[in-house]
Amino acid sequence: MSVRRVTVPRHPVTVNRVPGPLDLGERDGAADVRRIVRRQARVAAFTLSVVVAVLVLLPFVLTRLSPTGVWVVLSVGVQPLWIALAVHHLWRAERAERDRRRTPG
Amino acid sequence: MSATVAASAAGIAFVITVSLMVGTVRPRRYTTVSEFYVAARAVRPWWNGAAISSEHTSAAACLGLAGLIATHGAPMLWYPVGAAAGYVIVLALVVAPLRRSGTYTLPDFAEWRLASPVLRRLATCDVLVIGLLYLVGQFHAAGVALRLLTGLPPVVGWLAVALVAVLVALAGGMGSVTSVQATQYWLKLVVFSGVALVLWCSWRCGAADSPGPLEIAGFAEPYGRQGEALAGAGDPSLPGVLTVLFACALGTMGLPHVIVRVYANPDGRSARRSIVATQVMLGAFYLLPPLYGILGRVHVPDARADEVVLLLPGKMLPGFVGDVLTGLLAAGAFAAFLATSCGVLVAVGGAVSACVTRAGVRAFRRSVAGVVVVALALTSLTSPGSSVLMVLLGFSLSAATLCPLLVLGIWWRRLTGPGVVAGFLAGGGLTAVFVGADLLGAVRWQVTEYPAVFAVPLAFAVMVVVSLCTPGRIPAEVEGLMARMHLPEKVAGPPADRSSSQGDRSP
């Protein structure tokens, strides 16, 4: 049995697309957006504060370690921390967006 | 021809062949404008994460960093810590809103957010300078590596990388470059981790020896400057390390070739996941520079920063095994030069073409060709310092200009065009003055060695103050713009398109 070849035209994607501002409509859209931005800013602020805390406090922690300990911590200790923080931020940011979708208006 | 030269040439030829095949073998796939500029916004997170990681692991990360760790010791271990922290900050502050803006280059975002064509041109100039710094660093590193391994003149290395990068970029823009970069990330990870494992085990088992002077093609005569520091990079003192940490953590978000990859994802959610994938892949890769640094500190303490990694196999395991490992490292190093060069060419070519004329395939290709010619000219006019210094200077400039634009543009609705222009001039200008003074030796103040620490806060402060002084220039539709950036696509709905350009029709 011969297989018929079907050509599926690809939908054109515009690169010149510059989406305009979102139409916030008649309802209290601006206040709603401000609330969402604040919520996402809180999530971002937590992640940033952890990054800053690690970068500020780690040098003091390292002064208490032996030279070998410093090499080990900086070589293999910090990268897993950044990965864990990134995954945690992803989870919180997506949860904040899911909660927003459940909230009417 | 010695066995080392033959193995190195074979490794380099293998990478060039694979890159050309992956990037150009199916050029008919890449025909539309969106494929050239943003890979049709259809790249999946893990594939995009591999491409971003590949762009990030340039000559500086693969060769220069290990060399700095070998020559300066533990303080240099902070560099990968700062660079990886930069991606956490990008994830927290920039990624999803930037993708949801629907723009396709950083200058495009600047004009969209602040309705200022002047700002777009200024941002394009900034992107061009940062991109050229990166390209010159990669070309010089390729020249150093090729001369070291084969004895050929450095210009052959520049031309080889430039030619392959430009062919891949011309074939399909970001569409073709994405495939090449993602493939090269895995190649680099396998090569550098495999060789490190063999060298480390041979050292710990006592199989490695130190048979006296190295017999590698270009090692006899020194080439380029040695032991210098630039914009804090390469300076093991506390202020130097803090400057680089600061520049890396904030500069990552403004690197044009890195951030432009965010636009290749279908939506904000997958853009976030791309950065998390990048974090995992970079975390794996950054285990390697300390290993090479320790080996280099023990076995080749007198080598230049960019040469340490490539010299290790010949020094530790002379003979057939050492030659094979050197060939593999040559392949990995050229994969690093090519991946970053391709990415920078596409990012800068896209930004410049869309600024000078209307975005289109022909304009894109002309810009890419122009950028590579300028980069080659600059490479021929400058002497090869360490690649990591050029890259970290790019980080400093990015942190002092594009970082404040992105952070304030995404999170602060009162930002204005004049504020950003003033901040650009203050942050970028101060960085240029400090670096110029440091390079020329005209002024020997302590502060000129650490530009990022002063230029970044100044840029933020100037942007905020001037924006507060020009409230009439806040875009009228700012609430809608903020909504477009911060609402998930499913809530915001599809963006309202302008009509697509002629070159953007499906064939």
Interface residues (C-beta under 8 A of the other chain):
Chain A: P9 R10 H11 P12 V13 T14 V15 N16 R17 V18 P19 G20 P21 L22 D23 L24 G29 A30 V33 I36 V37 Q40 A41 V43 A44 T47 L48 V51 V54 L55 P67 V70 W71 L74 S75 V76 V78 Q79 P80 W82 I83 L85 A86 V87 H89 L90 A93 E94 E97 R100 R101
Chain B: T32 V33 S34 F36 Y37 V38 A40 R41 A74 L77 W78 P80 V81 G82 A84 A85 Y87 V88 I89 L91 A92 L93 A96 S101 G102 T103 Y104 D108 W112 L245 A249 R269 R272 R273 I275 V276 Q279 V280 L282 G283 Y286 L287 P290 I294 R358 A359 W411 E477 V478 E479 G480 L481 M482 A483 R484 H486 L487 P488 K490 V491 A492 G493 P495 A496 D497 R498 S499 S500 S501 D504 R505 S506
